[in-house]
Structures are given as C-alpha cells and as structure tokens.
Amino acid sequence: MKTVIDIGNTTIAIGLSKDGYTIDKVFRINTEKNKSYDEYSFLLKEFIPSCQEAIISSVVPELNEVFREFFQENCGVTPLFLGQGVKTGIQINSDNPKEVGADLIGNSVAATDLYGDTVLIIDLGTATTFTYVENKILKGVIIATGLTTSKNALINKASLLPQIELTPPKKLLGTNSADCIKSGLLYGHASMIDGMIHRIKADLQNNDLTVVLTGGHAKMIYPLVEEKMIKDEYLILKGLLILLNKNN
C-alpha cells in the first residue's frame, strides 16, 4: 500500500493506492493545527491500516512532524516530503523558488503528465490559484481568495447575514438571504474564473490553452463555469503518487 497526503490549510486529503499507480480511495479530514499527535494518530489509523511508502505535500509546517511520527511509529516508514531535493521534472521560473508551494508543484507534475506539457491549473482551496505551466516550466501563478474564505469573511463581517452551506442556489436571482449569498459566492466565483481564463488566454495569445480544474470545490463550481476545462478533483494526489514512484 502506498499513501499520498496533501495537507492544506482547510482540509487534509489522504489517498491510498494498492498497485502504486492509481488512487483507489480518498479521504478528507479537517486541518486542525492544534490537534495533538495522539488525536491525529487515532484518526489516521482508521484510514491507513498499513503502508509501505508515503509522500506528503504540506503547506502547514506545524503538522509535518505529527505526520512524520505517525508513519514512523505505525508503519515503520519515513514519509517523503515534497520540497527541496525531490525530483519533480518541473522547472520553476520564479523570483523566489522557495515561495512556490508544494501543492502547486504537485498539481503541475500531475497535469503535465496527464494532460500535456503546457497547461493552466486552477485549484479551488483555501485560496483559488491559477498556475501556468509551459513546456514543464512553471511560468507564473495568480492567487485569489478561495470560496470558503470568501464566505467566512462575508458572514463574519455582516451580523445580519445567516450561516449557509455552500450548495448551488435554487435560482440565479435569489429571493431569500441564503440563496442570495449562495448565488453571489458560487456564480460570482465561477464568473471570476471564466474572466481570469479569458484574460490569461489573451495575455498568452493562446486560445487553445488546456485548462484543468481541481481542488475541494471543483465538483461544485465545474457545472457553473462557461469556459472549457477538464475536472480532476484529485490532481495533486495523482501528482504525489507520480513523484513517489519517481523518487523511490
């Protein structure tokens, strides 16, 4: 069994692979920076009964040691962390390469392996990121506020607005507070994505650019966008599995 884990600021995605080449099962748990090793260990044992190899992408350094200790104590393996020294096959064109998040690199590895050497990756997480990779060179990134982050900011700042679940509204023009908020958040975010894709294609002078949509909210936003794109909810987990095989 091989395990791939993406530790994000909001959720942690856990992927399991029996044959080492395809993701068989995916689990998600909430990211809680203050949770102890014992609490995480109890939870992770339910999802990871055994493991021979593991790789982790993390943007939450506070949890790195917790997960490293879990695999060492319960599986007898030391997980590989995506970072410096890991062979990725992706060249980074950045003013400061150390600032490029492991999640962006993991997505780039999978997207270029599965969909072509030149691709635009849109990841809907705590932040919504647009990552442009050209001939396996990461050329640039755009970072926008994520869907849940926008919702929380709006609700926390407006006392009279109700808490809502992020589900599609019954109609575009809402007739109650909940649907009004849902419409603004979901259709607003979809429109932002469509608009950014249009601008990026114009800037690159490439109307045939391959676009891949991924992340926790991809399934929800995909039906609402108008631009042509590929939906791959587990892109980063696939990228981590590719990297695990490449580096071991």
LOTIMI-385087 format. One record per residue: x, y, z of N, C-alpha, C, O, CB in turn; residue in three letters. Coordinates in steps of 0.05 Angstrom, whole numbers, plus 5000, padded with zeros to 4 digits. Glycine has a CB too. Layout:
XYZXYZXYZXYZXYZALA ...
REM end
This chain:
501749765000500050005000501750255000503650275016498150005024MET 501150444982502450704982500450914990498150904983503650764953LYS 501451105006499751325016500751585007503151645009499551315047THR 498951754997499652024989497852215004495352175007499252074958VAL 498952435015497452615032498052905024500352985020498252575062ILE 495853055022496053345016495053495041492553495046494453424990ASP 496753615056496053775080495554065072497454205067498153745102ILE 493054145070492354415063491554575088491354465109490154425043GLY 491054825084490354995107487554945117486954995141490555285099ASN 485754835100483054785109482454485112481254405132481054895088THR 483354325094482954035095485453875089487353985077480653945076THR 485453625097487653445091486553215074484653085083488953325118ILE 487653175050486752965033488652725035491052765033486453065003ALA 487552495038489052245041488352055018485951985016488652115069ILE 490251975002489751784981491251524985493551524994490651914954GLY 489951304979491151034982491350904955489450914939489550865002LEU 493550764950494050624925495050344930497150314943495950784907SER 493650144920494449874924496649794904498649664911492149684921LYS 496249874878498149794857500449994854502349944839496749754831ASP 500250224867502350424865502150614842503850784838504950284864GLY 500050584826499750744802497050884799496751074784500250574777TYR 495050784814492450914813491450954842492050804860490350734798THR 489951174846488851234872486251074875484351114860488351544875ILE 486150904895483850734900481750854918479350834914484650464911ASP 482650994939480851114959481951384967484351434968480550924984LYS 480051564972480751834981479151905005476651875006480352044958VAL 480452015026479052105050479852395055482052485048479851925074PHE 478052545067478652825075477952865104475952785114477053025057ARG 479753005118479253085145479953385148481453495132481052915165ILE 478853505168479353795172482153835183483253675199477353915192ASN 483454055174486054125184485754275211484454475212487554305164THR 486954165232486854285258489754295268490854105277485054125278GLU 490854535267493754575274494354515303496654435309494554865268LYS 492454545321492954505349492354225359492754165382491354695365ASN 491454045341490853775349493453625355495453665341489253625327LYS 493453465376495853325385496553085367494852995351495653235414SER 498952975370499752735356497852505362497052355344502652655363TYR 497152465387495452245395492652265382491552065373495052235425ASP 491652505380489052545367489152485337487452345326488052835371GLU 491252585324491552525295492152225291491052105272493852695283TYR 493752115308494451825305491951655307491551465291496451745326SER 490251705326487751555329486051575304484851385296486151665354PHE 485951815293484251865269485451735244484051605229483952165264LEU 488051765240489451665216489451355215489351245193492251765215LEU 489451225238489450935238486950815226487050595215489750835267LYS 484750975226482350875214482550865184481450695170479951065222GLU 484151055172484351075143486750925132486750835110484451365135PHE 488950915148491450795139492150565157493750595176493751015139ILE 491050325152491650095168494449995165495649885183489749875162PRO 495550025140498349945135499450115112497850225096498549645128SER 502050125110503250295089506150215086507650185105502950595095CYS 507050185060509850125055511450375045513850385050510049905034GLN 510050565033511250805023509351035027506850995024512250784994GLU 510351275032508651505035510051765026512451795029507751535065ALA 508451945016509452215008507352415017504952365016509952224977ILE 508352655025506652855036507253125024509653205022506952875067ILE 505153265015505453545007504153705030501853655037504053604979SER 505553905040504554045063504954345060507154435053505753945089SER 502954505066503154795068502654875097502255115103501254945049VAL 502654685115502254735144504654605159504454385169499454615154VAL 506854755162509254645174508754535202510254355211511354855175PRO 506854645217506354565244505554265246505854145267504154735257GLU 504554155224503553875225505553675213505153435214500953855211LEU 507753775202509653595189510753385207510853145200511953755177ASN 511553465231512753275250510653075260511352845265514053425273GLU 508153165263506052985272505652755252505452525260503353145275VAL 505552825226505152615206507652445202507452205197504352745179PHE 509952565204512452405202512552195224513151965219514952585203ARG 511952285248511952095271509851885268510351655276511552255297GLU 507551945257505451745254506451515236506151285243502951865241PHE 507651585213508551375195510951215206511150975202509351495168PHE 512651355220514951215232514051025254515050795256516951415243GLN 512151115271511350945294509350725286509450505297510051125314GLU 507650775266505450585260505950415235504850205232502950735257ASN 507650515217508150375192511050295188511750145171507250545168CYS 512850405205515650345202516950465177518950365168515950045201GLY 515850685167516950815144517151115149515651225165515250765118VAL 519151245136519451535138518251655113519251595091522451615142THR 516251825115514951935091516752135077518452265089512352065099PRO 516452145051517852345035516252595034513852585028518452235006LEU 517452825040516053085039516753225014519153255007516753255064PHE 514753314999515253464974516553734981515353904994512653504958LEU 519053764971520554004977523253994963523553844943520854045007GLY 525154144973527754144961529053864962528853714982529654344976GLN 530353784940531553524938529853314925530853094919532353434965GLY 527253374921525453184909525553234878525053454870522553204920VAL 526053024863526053054834523153074824521552894828527452804820LYS 522553294810519853344801519553344771517353284760518753604812THR 521653424757521453454728520253724720519953774696519753234716GLY 519553894740518454154735520554364741521554374763515854194752ILE 521054534722522854764726521255004736519055054726524454834700GLN 522255144756520755364767521955634759524355684764520755344798ILE 520455794745521256054737520056264756517756354752520456114707ASN 521456324778520356494799522556674810524856594811519156324821SER 521756914820523657084833524856954858527156994864522357354840ASP 523156794871524056654895522856374894520656334904523256804921ASN 524256174883523055904880522155784907520355614907525155724868PRO 523355864929522655754955519755834963518555704980524555834976LYS 518756044951515956134957513855954943511555964951515656424949GLU 514655804923512655644908511755414926513355244934513855544881VAL 509155404931508055194949508254914938508254874914505255254955GLY 508554724956508654444948506154354932506354184914509154264972ALA 503854474940501354394926501454474897500454334879498954524940ASP 502654714891502754804863504654614847504054564823503755094862LEU 506754524859508654354845507354074840507553964819511254324861ILE 505953974861504653714858502553714836502353534820503353634884GLY 500953934835499053964814500353974786499353854767497354214818ASN 502554124784503954154759505053894749504953834725506254354762SER 506053724767507153464759504953294747505353174726508353324783VAL 502653284760500453114750499353224724498853064706498253094771ALA 498853484723497653604699499353564674498253504653497153894704ALA 501953604677503653574654504053284646504453214623506453694659THR 503853104665504052814659501452714646501552544629504552654685ASP 499152824654496552714645495352864622493952754605494652714668LEU 495853134620494353294602495953464582494853594565492553474617TYR 498653454584500253604565502353774579501953854602498553774547GLY 504553834565506753984577506054274583507254404600509153974559ASP 504054384568503154664573500254664582498554554568503454834547THR 499854774606497154754618496754974639498655074651496754474631VAL 494255054642493455234664491855074684489854944678491655474653LEU 492755084709491554924731490155124750491355304760493654754746ILE 487555074755486055234774485355054798483954854795483455354760ILE 486355134821485954974845484255124865484955344874488754904858ASP 481855014871479955144888480255044917479054834924477055094878LEU 481855184932482355104960481855344978480055504973485154994964GLY 483455364999483255595017483655855001482256055005485355585040THR 485455844982485756044961485055914935485355674932488656174961ALA 484256074916483955974888486356064873486956304870481256084875THR 487855864863490355924849490255854819488955654812492655774862THR 491556014803491755964774494755924769496256114772490556194757PHE 495555684761498355624756498755564727497555374716499255384774THR 500555714714501055674686503755534682505855624692501155944671TYR 503655304669506055144663506355124633504455044619505854854676VAL 508655194623509255194594511655014589513855074599509755474583GLU 511254804574513454614568514854514594517254494595515454734549ASN 513154454614514154354640515754564656517354494673515754104637LYS 515354824649516555044664514355204677512655304664518355224645ILE 514355214704512355364718512955664714514955764725512355294749LEU 511255794698511956064689510656284707511756504708510956104661LYS 508456224720507156424736504656334750503456134743506456664718GLY 503856484771501656404788499956654794501056874798502556264814VAL 497356614796495556824806494156704830493156474830493356904783ILE 493956864852492656764876490356954882490657194885494756764900ILE 487956824885485556974892484356854917485056634926483456964868ALA 482456994929481156894954479556654947478056644927479357114966THR 479756444964478256204960475256234966474456424979479355974976GLY 473656034958470756044961469956044990468356214999469555814946LEU 470955855006470255845034471356085049470056195067471355585047THR 473756175042474956415054473156655050472756815068477756465044THR 472156685025470356905019467756885035466757085046469656904989SER 466656645037464256605052464656685082462956835093463256315050LYS 466756595094467256645122467656945127466657055147469656485132ASN 469157075109469657365112466957515111466557705126471557465090ALA 465257445092462757585088460857545113459757735123461257485063LEU 460657295122458857235144459857365170458257465186458556925148ILE 462457355174463657465199463457775200463357885222466557385201ASN 463357905177463258195177460458305175460058545181464858295153LYS 458558135169455758235166453958085186453257855182454658195137ALA 453358215208451958085230449257975223448457765234451658275253SER 447858095205445158015198444957785177442857675172443558245188LEU 447257715165447157505145447357235159448957195178449557545125LEU 445857035149445856765162448156595153449356635132443256625155PRO 448856405170450756195162449556025140447155955142451656025187GLN 451055945121450055785099451855555092454255565099449555955074ILE 450855355079452455145067452955225038451255335025451054865069GLU 455355155028456055225001454755014982456054824974459055244997LEU 452255064975450854894956449655084935448955314942448654714970THR 449254984911448155164890445355274897443755124908447955014863PRO 444855524892442255644898440155534879440755424858442355944897PRO 437555574887435355474870435155634844434355524824432755504886LYS 436055884844435956054820438056274823438956334845433156174815LYS 438756384800440856584800440156834817441756914833441456674771LEU 437756944812436857174828435357074852433056994850435157364810LEU 436657084875435556974899433257134910433057374906437656944920GLY 431456994924429157124937429157084967427157154981426457024925THR 431356984978431656965007434656995012436356964994430656685018ASN 435357065037438157135043440156915036442256965025438357205073SER 439456665043441256445038441856405009444156385001440056185050ALA 439756404992440156374963441556614951443156584932437556334949ASP 441056844961442457084951445457064956447057124938441357344965CYS 446256974980449056944986450256724970452456754958449456885016ILE 448856494968449956274952450356354923452456284911448056034953LYS 448556504912448756584884451156774880452656744861446256734875SER 451456954898453757144897456357004899458257054884453557354918GLY 456556814918459056674922459756484899461856494888458956524948LEU 457856304892458356094873458456204844460456154830456255884875LEU 456356344836456456454809458556674806459756714785453656564801TYR 458956824828461057024827463756904824465357014809460957194853GLY 464256684838466856554836467256424808469356444796467156334858HIS 465056304798465256184771465756404750467356354732462556034765ALA 464456634753464956854734467756954736468957024716462857074739SER 468856974761471657054764473456864750475356954737472357074794MET 472956604752474656404739474456434709476556434695473856124748ILE 472056464698471756504669473256754660474556744640468756524662ASP 472956964675474257214668477257194668478657304651473357434686GLY 478357064689481257034691482356854668484556914657482056914718MET 480956644662481756474639481856634614483756614598479956224636ILE 479856794609479756964585482157154584483357184563477057124584HIS 482757284606484957464608487657324603489457424589485057614634ARG 487957084616490456934613490856844584493156864574490456694632ILE 488756744572489056654544489756894526491456864508486356534534LYS 488557124531489157364515492057444520493457524501487257594522ALA 492957434545495757524552497757334538499857424530496057524582ASP 497157074538498956874526498556844496500156714482498556604540LEU 496356974486495656934457495356644450496456544430497757074439GLN 493956504467493556214464490656144471490056094495495556054482ASN 488956144451486056084456485555784460483355704468484356184434ASN 487555614453487255324456488555214481489054974483488455184431ASP 489055384500490455304525488755094540486355134544490955554543LEU 490054874548488754674563488454774592490354864604490354404563THR 485954754603485454844630484454604647482654464638483355074630VAL 485554574671484854364689483854484715485154654727487254164694VAL 481454404723480254494748480454284769479754054765477254574744LEU 481454354793481854154814481254284841480554524843484654044813THR 481554134862481154234889478454154901476854034888481354534889GLY 478154214927475854134942473154234931471154094935476054214969GLY 473154464918470654574908470254534878468354644866470454864914HIS 472054384865471954344836469254224827468054314807474154164827ALA 468254024841465753894834463454084835461654064818465253654853LYS 463454274853461254464856461354684835459254764825461354584884MET 463754784829464055014811463954924782463155084765466655154817ILE 464854684776465154594748462554634731462754724709465854304748TYR 460154564742457754604726457054894721455354954704455454464739PRO 458255074736457455364734459255524716458555744708457555484762LEU 461555414708463455574691462655534662461355344654466355474695VAL 463355734646462755724617465155654600464855544578461655994609GLU 467555704610469955634595470355324595469655194613472455774607GLU 471555234573472154944571474454864589476554994588472754874541LYS 474054654604476254564622475854274629473654154625476354734647MET 477954154640477853874650477653884680479054024693480453724641ILE 475853724691475553704720477053464730476553234721472453684728LYS 478853504749480353284761480653354791482553494799483253244747ASP 478853254807478753324835481253234851481953354871476353204848GLU 482553024842484752904857487352944843489152764845484152614862TYR 487753164829490153214813492653194830494553064823489953484800LEU 492653334853495153344869495853064880498152994883494853544892ILE 493852904887494352634897495652464876497452304881491852504908LEU 494652494851495852354828498752444824500552284818494252394803LYS 499252704827501952814824503752704845506152644840501853114825GLY 502852684870504452574892505152284887507452204893502952604918LEU 503252134876503851854870505951834848507751654850501151704862LEU 505752004828507852004807510552064819512551934812507152214785ILE 510652264837513152344849514252124867516752084869512852604865LEU 512551984881513451774899514751554883516851444891511051654915LEU 513651484860514851274843517451374830519251224826512851194821ASN 517451634824519851744811522251764829524551744821519252024799LYS 521651814855523851864874524651624890526751634904523052084893ASN 523051404889523851164904524750954883525450734891521551054921ASN 
REM end
